Amino acid sequence: MQRILIVEDEDGLRRALSINLRARGYEVETAATAAAALRIAAGGRIDLMILDLGLPDLDGGEVIAGVRGWSSVPIIVLSARDSQAQKVKALDAGADDYVTKPFGMDELLARIRATQRRADHLDGAESAVVETAAFRLDLAAKRAEREGVVVRLTPTEWQLVEVLLRHRGHLVSSAQLLAEVWGPGYEKETNYLRVYFAQLRRKLEPEPRHPRYFITEPGIGYRFEG
């Protein structure tokens, strides 16, 4: 049974979506806030998220960015914001589809089926918590601990960690890291990576000069092992 998380602060619409989806055989979780959505997504298996952008505590775009830090679960945005700029922003942040309100239930169901097909059985159960012998990373809470002591990582350091963890065990090129974290046009600024990975190793590696987790492939890129 496919499990769908509905993130919508409007009570009536949230209930209507839940009833319709359950009637069609889906298992449904609901959240009225971004904080609840991130907690549910981080704590259990979600096959697809339906997300309103206008949430009371955080913008839905921040939910997309937070989830994408550890998960490839399909996300369908459901929003009254119908400008092209808003759609592009949500899709660039990592949404898989965008449905504007008002909408028909048949259309939404078709979008869900299409998104599930495109996902090609991707498993959205990636853990938001990464534990190694040296440190613990909670990607949903943006909390790092080493030997039980909280370690502060900067937003840029978190972004680098998240990119590597999405490709855990695989080499990520320097150009890709620079483009994803700093943006297009920074692909040749490899000195940025040297500085930030040196900082990450000092904060998290047991032996920063002989890294076990944040590995450099000279002249090519970086990978996370652990």
N, C-alpha and C positions, 0 to 999 in steps of 0.2 A: 504494500500500500504506500503510495506516494504521500509524503508529509509536507504540507505547505504552511509557511509562516505568513500570516497576514499582519502587516504593520499599518494601522489606520487609526487615527484618533477620533474619527466620527463614529459614535456608537452604532447608529442605525446602519450605516454602510458596512461596518465591521461584522455586525450580526448577519446581515443579508448575504455577504460574501461567504461567511462561515457555513450558513445553512445550505446555500447553493453548492458549495464545493463538497461538503459532507454528503449531500444527496447524490453526488456523482462519484462517490467512492474514495474521495481523498480524506486523509487524516489532516486535521487542521489545528494549528496553534495560532493564538492571536496576541498582539501587543498593541498598546495605545501610545507608547512612548519609544523614543530611540533607545533609551537605557534598557528597557525591557526587551526590545528586539535584539540588541547586542548580547544580552545575557542568555536569551533563549538560543540564539544562533551559536553562541560559543559553547553552550552546555549540552547540546544534543544534536541528533542527526536531523538535518533539514534538507529536503530535496529541491525546494524552490521557495523564494521569498517574493511576496507581493508587497510593494513598499510605496506608501504615500510620502511625498516630499515635505509636506507642511505639517511637521510634527511639533508638539509643544515645547520640547526640551532641546532638540537639535534639528538642524536641517537634514532631510533625508539623504542629501549628498554626502554628509558626514557618516551616515550609517553605511552607505555603499563603500566609502573609503575604508571604514573600520573593518567591515566584513572581508573586503578584498585583501586585507593584510594577512589573512590566514586561509581563506576559503575561495573556491571557484564555484560555489553554489549559484545557480542561475537566479538572477534578480529581475523582476518585471516592475517597473515604476508605474504607479497608478496616480495620476496627478491632474489637478485642474490647471496647472501651468502649461500653457500650450504654445509658448514661443519657441521658435527654432533654437534660439540660444540656450534655453533651459534644457531642451531635449539633447542637444549636443553635449552640454556640460554633464548631464547624468550618464550618457552613454560613454563619454570619455572617462568618467570616474569608475566605470566598470559595470554599469547596468547592461542587461542583455536585450531588453525591449522597453518600450515606453508607450503606455496607453493613456490617452487623455480622457478626463471626465467631462461630460457624462459618457458612458459607454454601455454597450450591450453585453449581457452575460455570455451570449454565444460567441461574441468576438473575443472576450477575455479567455474563455475556455480554449478557443482555437489558438490564441497566443501562448497559453500555457503548454498545450500539446506541441506546438512548434518549437518553443524554447527547450522543452524536454528532449525533443528529437535532436536539436542542435547540440545539446549538452553531451549527447552520445554516451550516456551512462556515467558521466562524471560523478564521482562520489563527493557530496558536500559535507562529509563528516570529518574533514581535516580538523585536527585539534587546534584550539586557540592557545593551548598551553604546551610549551616545549620544555622538557626537562633533560638536562645532561648531568653528568657527575659533578660538574663545576658550577652550573647556574640554572636558574629557572626563568623562563620568559612567558608572561601572560600577555598575549597580543591584544586580547579584547580590552583588558584593563590598562594596557601600556605600563606594565609593572615588571621590572627586572630585579632579581634577587641573586646574590652570590653568597653562599654559605649562610643563608638566612637573613642576610643584610640587604636592604633595599639599595639598588644602584640606579642612579638617575641617568637615563639616556636622553639625549636631545631629540627633538622631532626628526631631524635629518638622520640621526643614527637609527632611530626606529624604522624609518623608511628603508634604509639599506638592509636592515635585518629582515624586514617583511619581504622584500624582493628576493633575497637569498632563500628564505624559508618556503616561498612559493615554488622554488626550484630545488628543493632540498636534495643534496647529494649530487647535483648537476652543476656544471660550470655555467656561470652567467658572465657574459662578456663585459668588459669595462664600458664599452659604448652603450650597452643596454642599461647598465646600472646608472650611468650618468644621465641618459635620456629619461629614464623613469623617475629618478629622484630630483634632478635639477631641471630637466626639460630639454626639448630639442635645441640644438645649437651648442650643447655643452659636451658633446661626445668625445672631444679631444682633451678635456680638462682632467687628465688622469691624476694630476697632483691632488685634486680634491679627494679622490678615493684613498690615496696613500695616507693623507692626514686623518680622515675619518676612520679608516680601518685600524690605524695605529691607536686611536682613542678607544675604539670598541675593544681591542685586545687588552689594553691596559685595564679597562673596566671589568672584563668578563673572563679573559683567558687566565688559567693558572700560571702559565709561563708565556707572557706576551711575546718574547723573542722567539719562542718555538711554539707557534699557535697549533692547537689541536682542532679547533672548531671553525675559525674563520681563515680559510686557506687561500693563499694567493697562487695563481698560475702566472708566473712572470710574463708580461707582454700580452696576456690573453684576457684574464679576468679573475673572478673570485667564486668560491663555492662554500657552502655550509656543510660541515660533516658533523653528525652527532644524532 
